[in-house]
Amino acid sequence: MSIISETTQELLAIFGENNINNKALEILNAVDFKYLRDLKLNFNSTLTSEYISEKECGLLGLSVAVNNRNPVLISFYKNYAAKFGATEEELAEAVSCASLLASNNVFYRFRHFTQKEKYTQIPARVRMQIMMKPVTSKEFFELMSLAISAVNGCEMCVNAHEDSLIKLATKEERIFDAVRIASLVTATGNIIY
């Protein structure tokens, strides 16, 4: 095993780790590659926002980490959100949002890709009761849904959730920051897992 660089140690410490557990990080650590410093700074920028509270940053990060199946980040963001007051129900809702959107994004991408009127007429038969009265708020559930849809590449879903958020009087800066955070959680998850 190679020596763990100072930058890698700092990055691992954020997640309560002290060993390199994957090949991607091992490759970057071997030369203390400058991207590790960027990754650390970018990850830290997912924890605070001018437009999104710390608790919301944690819930958003949790939802994206679940979507991306990253156990290290799931644990981190669960604890981070709880530290800032997220309830068990709010944590469960963030997890549920990721699962529901995984289904919706596949389904609606299919409808969008085929562009066949017939498929828009057939009932979806996908239960989405959680979207009707979310614990976190309709606005925040839509924000998480938008972020997950952006990560999953569902154009139709991104447009629908962004439209809903605008109708709920959400500032575009808040929308933009949610997607920025989701992108950085995803990038971090490619190296830390």
N, C-alpha and C positions, 0 to 999 in steps of 0.2 A: 504494500500500500504506500502511496506517495505521501509526502508531507502535506498537511492541510494549510493552505495559505491563510494569511490574516483576513483577507476579504471573505474567503469561503467560511472561515470560522465565524465571522460576524454575521454572515447570512444564515448559517445553520443555527446560530444562537437565537435568532428571531423565532425559530420554530421549535426551540427546545431540543435541538439535535446537536450531536457533537461528532458524528461520523458521516462520511459520504456514502449514501445508500444507492446511488444510481450512476450509470455510465455517462450520462450527459454532464452532470456536475463534475464527475471525475475528469472528463476531458477539459473542461474550463479551468478547473483547479490546477491541473498539471502545469499551466503556464501563468496562473493567476490572471487569467484573461480579463482585460479591462471591462468587458461586458458585465462581469459579476458586480462591479461597482454600480453600473447603471441599473442592473436588475434589483439590487438592494434598495437603491433610491426610488426606483419606480414602484417597487412593492410597498415601501413605506408611504408613498403617496396615495395608496389605496385606502389608507386608514383615516385620512382626514380630507375634508372638502369644505369649501366655502358654502356649498349648496346642499350637502348631504351630511346629516349628523353622524357622529361616531357609531352609534348603535345601527343606523341605517347602512353605513359602510360595512359593518360586520355582517349584517343580514344579507346584504347584496353580495359580499364576498363569499358567504356561506352558500348561497344559492348557486353562484357560478362554480364554486368548488365542487358541489354535489353534481351539477350538470357535467363537469369535466372529470368526475370520478377520482378526485384527488384526496386521499385520506389525510395527508399532512395538512393541506390547506383547509379541509373540512374541520379538523380539530382546532386549528388556529382560529379560524373565523367564528366558530361556535363559541369559543372561549372569549374572543374579543367582543362579540356582540353581547354576550352575557355580562361581561365586565361593565358595559355601558347601559345595562338595564333591560336587555332583551329577555322576555319571558320564555318559558318552555313552549308556549303556544306560538309565539312569534318565530322561534327557531324552527319549530315543526312546519310552520307556514312557508318559510324560506326553502326548506327541503321539498315540501310539496309543490311549490312553484316550479322548481327545477324539473321535477318529475312530470308535472302536467305539461309544461312547455316542451319537454322532449317529445311528447306525443303530438301536441299541436303543431310544432315546427315541422315534423315529418309530414303530417297530414296536409297542412296548408301549403307547404312547399310543393307537394305533389300536385295539389289543385292548381297552384300558380304555374308550375312547370308545364303541365299538360295544356292548360288554357282551354279546357273543354267545358262548355256550358253544362253538359250532362252531370259532371262531377260536382258542380256547385248546387245542383238540384237534389242530389241524394243526401239525406240527413247524415250528419257526421257521427252521431251516436257516441259521442265522447262526453262523459260527465264532467262538468266544470263548476260545480256548486261553490267551490272554494273562492271563485272569482266574484261571486255575488256579494258576499259579506266577509271580506278578509279581516283578520284580526289586526293586521298592521295598518290598514286603511286602503281604500280603493286606489288612491293615488299611488301609494308606495308599492302595492301589488302590481299595478300597471308598470311602474318603473322597473321592478325586478323582471317582469315579463318581457319588457322591451330589451333589457340587458341580455337576458338569456337568448332571446330571439336573434339579437345581433351576433352573439357568439355562435349560434347554430346556423346562421346564414339564411334565415327565412325572411325574405323581402316583404312578403305580404303581411306577416306578423309584425315586423318592425314598423311598417307604415300604419297598421291598425292600432298598435299600442301607442305610438307617438301621437297619432290623431286623438286618441282617448286622453292622453296626458295634456295635450294642448287644450282640449275641451274642459279639463279639470283645472285649468289655469296654472299648470306647471310651467315654470320658467324653462326656456330652452337651455340655459346654462346648467340647470339641474339634470335635464335629460342627457345632455352632452357628457356631463361628469359621470353619470351612471354608466354610460357606455365606455368611457375612458377607463373607469375602475374595472369593469368587466374584462376589457382587453388586457389590462395589466395583471389581473388575477390569472387569466389564461396563459399569458406569457410566463409568469412565475411558475405555474404548474407544469410547464414544459421542462423545467430544470429542477424543481423541488417536488419530489413525489415519493 
